[in-house]
Amino acid sequence: MSDLYVVGVGMTPFGKWLDRSVKDLTREAVNMALADAGCDKDAIGAAFFANAAQGAVEGQYMIPGQLALRAMGFSRIPVINVENACASASSAFYLACMQLRSGEADVVLAIGADKMFTPDKDRNLAVLTGAWDVHEVDTTLSNLGQLGQGVETPARIHGEAHSIFMDVYAALAKQHMRRFGTTQRQLAAVAAKNHRHSVENPRSQYRTDFSVDEVLSARIISWPLTLPMCAPISDGAAAAVLCRREALHRFGSRRAIRIHASVLASGSDRGAEDLQNHICRRAALLAYEKAGLGPSDMSLAEVHDATAMGEIIQSENLGLCQPGDGGAMAERGETALGGRLPLNPSGGLESKGHPIGATGLAQIFELVTQLRHEGGKRQVENARFAVAENGGGFHGYEEAAACVTILGRE
């Protein structure tokens, strides 16, 4: 089976871009990826376009990829639209790998683009209301409410209007507190670290450093989560050009990054306390097996920290620490730049931003940048292998979909 490579990446700054369309953001990210690869549109044999919010926000359903790519000159090639909640972009990357492995194309494009900001705040927040079972809302909320029973909480546990997924993560946080003794201060340590990392990322939506105490004293969103612990609403796009080894000579191998594994998994009906069978843990184990590598080989990771609790959970699922030690690992400074294993050197979703249809490919952008040793002030020293975890939606007690990707420097 042919080896696969990322030969070009591009990413817009993430932020609030009311004057820019999905087409505009797509054009910028794709053109950067093509220029980075040193090729033009004619080299691309197929494109996989991830988008999760445009239908809900603008009413543009079914063919967003064909429209965004035709506007910048792509025609005739297969364009596949990918919608997998917050895992949409990493799912597009996974499908791009499958296309290459099938032999149907030698060079393909994966794109993720989303606009979540509108002048209508209620519509902004409504984007994610369909990313769980809308027929089982009461049951899901009841089940989540039981996860943190016995955890002492303040009388006022909710702030102003927010995404329902912040309540989901708050329930998971309380479960972790009950089971492992995780503290709110450890959550704040994760968030403070990610905001500190984002200061050195010019593409981050926010570039403000916060201390742990400042994170703790910020406005409550859904206890124990405060505002700096939660990912913002974002606009942005990211893209990657992938190729088979047989086509690598067209691009040169000096800056090519090898794809060691790309795994997409769906959830199961595991019990709430059966963490060994968590969707992301199962996906990670399969990815390590395919790559012939293990957690100890990783130089860094980008994980889906829609909240600080997400980073703690996923650091454990990826085997980067022992179960229950994710919060303490962050508090010890091991996950910061210069630490044992930097997590989210980009700033993560909490600070870099989270345009949900683009997030997974933004993680790929960061891993490729780091493995090329082009990260500037946020560069992880001697980075050789890196892993990304990107989850989407919610079903039962976990993500509905999850992708784990492992990349390496040749």
Long-range contacts (C-beta under 8 A, 24 or more apart in sequence): 1-101, 2-100, 2-101, 2-244, 2-245, 2-246, 3-244, 3-245, 3-258, 3-259, 4-97, 4-100, 4-101, 4-242, 4-243, 4-244, 4-245, 4-258, 4-259, 5-242, 5-243, 5-244, 5-245, 5-248, 5-253, 5-256, 5-257, 5-258, 5-259, 6-240, 6-241, 6-242, 6-256, 6-257, 6-259, 6-364, 6-368, 6-407, 7-36, 7-37, 7-38, 7-39, 7-241, 7-242, 7-243, 7-248, 7-251, 7-255, 7-256, 8-33, 8-34, 8-35, 8-36, 8-37, 8-38, 8-39, 8-240, 8-241, 8-251, 9-33, 9-36, 9-238, 9-239, 9-240, 9-241, 9-364, 9-365, 9-368, 9-369, 10-34, 10-35, 10-36, 10-238, 10-239, 10-240, 10-365, 11-203, 11-236, 11-237, 11-238, 11-239, 11-361, 11-362, 11-365, 12-203, 12-236, 12-237, 12-238, 13-202, 13-203, 13-204, 13-205, 13-236, 14-203, 14-204, 14-205, 14-234, 14-235, 14-236, 14-352, 14-353, 14-354, 14-355, 14-358, 14-362, 15-205, 15-234, 15-235, 15-236, 15-353, 16-117, 16-205, 16-233, 16-234, 16-235, 17-115, 17-117, 17-235, 17-236, 18-117, 18-118, 18-119, 20-115, 20-235, 21-115, 22-51, 22-54, 22-58, 22-60, 22-64, 22-68, 22-113, 22-114, 22-115, 22-237, 23-67, 23-68, 23-71, 23-72, 25-113, 25-115, 25-235, 25-236, 25-237, 26-68, 26-69, 26-71, 26-72, 26-111, 26-113, 26-237, 26-239, 27-68, 27-71, 27-72, 28-237, 29-111, 29-113, 29-237, 29-238, 29-239, 29-358, 30-69, 30-72, 30-109, 30-111, 30-237, 30-239, 31-72, 32-239, 33-109, 33-239, 33-240, 33-241, 34-241, 36-241, 37-241, 37-251, 38-251, 38-252, 39-107, 39-241, 39-250, 39-251, 41-72, 41-73, 41-74, 43-107, 43-241, 43-250, 44-74, 44-77, 44-107, 44-108, 44-109, 44-241, 45-77, 45-78, 45-99, 45-104, 45-105, 45-106, 45-107, 45-108, 46-77, 46-78, 46-79, 46-80, 46-96, 46-99, 46-104, 46-105, 46-108, 46-109, 47-74, 47-77, 47-78, 47-79, 47-80, 47-108, 47-109, 47-110, 47-111, 48-79, 48-80, 48-82, 48-92, 48-93, 48-95, 48-96, 48-99, 48-108, 48-109, 48-110, 48-111, 49-79, 49-80, 49-81, 49-82, 49-92, 49-111, 49-112, 49-113, 50-82, 50-83, 50-84, 50-88, 50-89, 50-91, 50-92, 50-110, 50-111, 50-112, 50-113, 50-357, 50-358, 50-360, 50-361, 51-81, 51-82, 51-83, 51-88, 51-112, 51-113, 51-114, 51-357, 52-83, 52-84, 52-85, 52-86, 52-88, 52-114, 52-127, 52-356, 52-357, 53-114, 53-115, 53-116, 53-127, 53-355, 53-356, 53-357, 54-114, 54-115, 54-357, 56-123, 56-126, 56-127, 56-130, 57-115, 57-116, 57-118, 57-123, 57-124, 57-127, 58-115, 65-111, 68-111, 68-113, 69-111, 83-357, 84-392, 84-393, 84-401, 85-128, 85-131, 85-356, 85-392, 85-393, 85-400, 85-401, 86-131, 86-304, 86-306, 86-354, 86-356, 86-359, 86-360, 86-390, 86-391, 86-392, 86-393, 87-264, 87-360, 87-390, 87-391, 87-392, 87-393, 87-399, 87-401, 87-402, 87-403, 88-112, 88-356, 88-357, 88-359, 88-360, 88-392, 89-238, 89-357, 89-358, 89-359, 89-360, 89-361, 89-362, 89-364, 89-390, 90-264, 90-359, 90-360, 90-361, 90-363, 90-364, 90-388, 90-390, 90-403, 90-405, 91-264, 91-360, 91-392, 91-401, 91-403, 92-360, 92-361, 93-240, 93-242, 93-262, 93-360, 93-361, 93-364, 93-403, 93-405, 94-262, 94-263, 94-264, 94-403, 94-405, 96-240, 96-242, 97-242, 97-259, 97-262, 100-242, 100-243, 100-244, 106-243, 106-244, 106-246, 106-247, 107-241, 107-242, 107-243, 107-244, 107-247, 107-250, 108-241, 108-242, 108-243, 109-239, 109-240, 109-241, 109-242, 110-239, 110-240, 110-242, 110-361, 110-364, 111-237, 111-238, 111-239, 111-361, 112-237, 112-238, 112-239, 112-355, 112-357, 112-358, 112-359, 112-360, 112-361, 112-362, 113-236, 113-237, 113-238, 113-355, 113-357, 113-358, 114-234, 114-235, 114-236, 114-237, 114-355, 114-356, 114-357, 114-358, 115-235, 115-355, 116-233, 116-234, 116-235, 116-355, 116-356, 117-233, 117-234, 117-235, 121-161, 122-161, 124-233, 125-161, 125-162, 125-163, 125-233, 127-356, 128-163, 128-164, 128-165, 128-356, 129-164, 131-165, 131-392, 131-393, 131-394, 131-400, 132-164, 132-168, 132-393, 132-394, 132-395, 132-400, 133-395, 140-394, 141-167, 143-272, 143-396, 143-397, 144-168, 144-171, 144-172, 145-171, 146-272, 147-171, 147-172, 147-174, 147-175, 147-178, 147-272, 147-397, 148-173, 148-174, 148-175, 148-177, 148-178, 149-178, 150-178, 151-177, 151-178, 153-223, 153-224, 154-223, 156-220, 156-223, 157-220, 157-222, 157-223, 158-220, 158-221, 158-222, 158-223, 159-219, 159-220, 159-221, 159-222, 159-227, 160-219, 162-221, 162-222, 162-230, 165-306, 165-394, 166-221, 166-222, 166-225, 166-230, 166-307, 167-222, 168-394, 169-222, 169-225, 169-230, 169-306, 169-307, 169-309, 169-310, 170-221, 170-222, 170-223, 170-224, 170-225, 170-307, 170-309, 172-309, 172-313, 173-224, 173-225, 173-307, 173-309, 174-224, 175-272, 176-309, 176-312, 176-313, 176-324, 176-327, 177-224, 179-273, 179-324, 180-323, 180-324, 180-325, 180-327, 181-324, 182-312, 182-324, 182-326, 182-327, 183-327, 184-216, 184-224, 185-212, 185-216, 185-331, 186-312, 186-327, 186-328, 186-330, 186-331, 187-224, 187-225, 187-229, 187-307, 187-308, 187-309, 187-312, 187-327, 188-212, 188-213, 188-215, 188-216, 188-226, 188-228, 188-229, 188-308, 189-327, 189-330, 189-331, 190-229, 190-305, 190-308, 190-311, 190-312, 190-327, 190-330, 190-335, 191-215, 191-226, 191-228, 191-229, 191-308, 191-350, 192-228, 193-330, 193-333, 193-335, 193-336, 193-343, 193-344, 194-305, 194-308, 194-311, 194-344, 194-347, 194-348, 194-350, 194-351, 195-228, 195-347, 195-350, 195-351, 196-336, 197-336, 197-337, 197-342, 197-344, 197-345, 197-346, 197-347, 197-348, 197-351, 197-378, 198-346, 198-347, 198-348, 198-351, 198-352, 199-347, 200-376, 200-377, 200-378, 201-346, 201-347, 201-352, 201-378, 203-346, 203-352, 204-346, 204-347, 204-351, 204-352, 204-353, 205-232, 205-234, 205-236, 205-351, 205-352, 205-353, 206-232, 206-347, 206-351, 206-352, 206-353, 207-347, 207-351, 225-307, 225-308, 225-309, 228-350, 229-307, 229-308, 229-309, 229-350, 230-306, 230-307, 230-308, 230-350, 231-305, 231-306, 231-307, 231-348, 231-349, 231-350, 231-353, 231-354, 232-353, 232-354, 233-354, 234-353, 234-354, 234-355, 235-355, 236-353, 236-355, 236-358, 236-362, 237-355, 237-358, 238-358, 238-361, 238-362, 238-364, 238-365, 239-361, 240-361, 240-364, 240-365, 240-368, 253-410, 255-372, 256-410, 257-367, 257-368, 257-371, 257-372, 257-407, 257-408, 257-409, 257-410, 258-407, 258-408, 258-409, 258-410, 259-405, 259-406, 259-407, 260-290, 260-291, 260-292, 260-293, 260-385, 260-406, 260-407, 260-408, 261-286, 261-287, 261-288, 261-290, 261-291, 261-404, 261-405, 261-406, 262-287, 262-403, 262-404, 262-405, 262-406, 263-287, 263-290, 263-403, 263-404, 263-405, 264-401, 264-402, 264-403, 265-401, 265-402, 265-403, 265-404, 266-400, 266-401, 267-395, 267-396, 267-398, 267-399, 267-400, 267-401, 267-402, 268-396, 269-396, 270-396, 270-397, 270-398, 271-397, 272-397, 275-316, 275-323, 278-313, 278-317, 278-398, 279-391, 279-398, 279-399, 279-401, 279-402, 280-313, 280-314, 280-317, 280-318, 280-389, 280-391, 280-398, 280-399, 280-402, 280-404, 281-317, 281-318, 281-319, 283-389, 283-402, 283-403, 283-404, 284-317, 284-318, 284-319, 284-387, 284-389, 284-404, 285-319, 286-404, 287-387, 287-404, 287-405, 287-406, 288-319, 288-406, 290-406, 291-406, 291-408, 293-385, 293-406, 293-408, 294-319, 295-319, 295-320, 297-384, 297-385, 298-341, 298-385, 298-386, 298-387, 298-406, 299-341, 299-370, 299-380, 299-382, 299-383, 299-384, 299-385, 299-386, 300-341, 300-342, 300-343, 300-345, 300-367, 300-370, 300-380, 300-383, 300-386, 301-341, 301-342, 301-343, 301-344, 301-386, 301-387, 301-388, 301-389, 302-343, 302-344, 302-345, 302-346, 302-348, 302-363, 302-366, 302-367, 302-386, 302-387, 302-388, 302-389, 303-343, 303-344, 303-348, 303-388, 303-389, 304-349, 304-359, 304-389, 304-390, 304-391, 305-344, 305-348, 305-349, 305-350, 306-349, 306-350, 306-354, 307-350, 308-350, 310-349, 310-391, 311-335, 311-343, 311-344, 311-348, 314-389, 314-391, 315-343, 317-389, 318-387, 318-389, 318-404, 337-378, 337-380, 338-381, 342-380, 345-370, 345-375, 345-378, 345-379, 345-380, 346-378, 356-392, 359-390, 360-388, 360-390, 360-403, 363-388, 363-390, 363-405, 364-388, 364-405, 364-407, 367-405, 367-407, 368-407, 371-407, 371-408, 371-409, 372-409, 383-409, 384-408, 384-409, 385-409
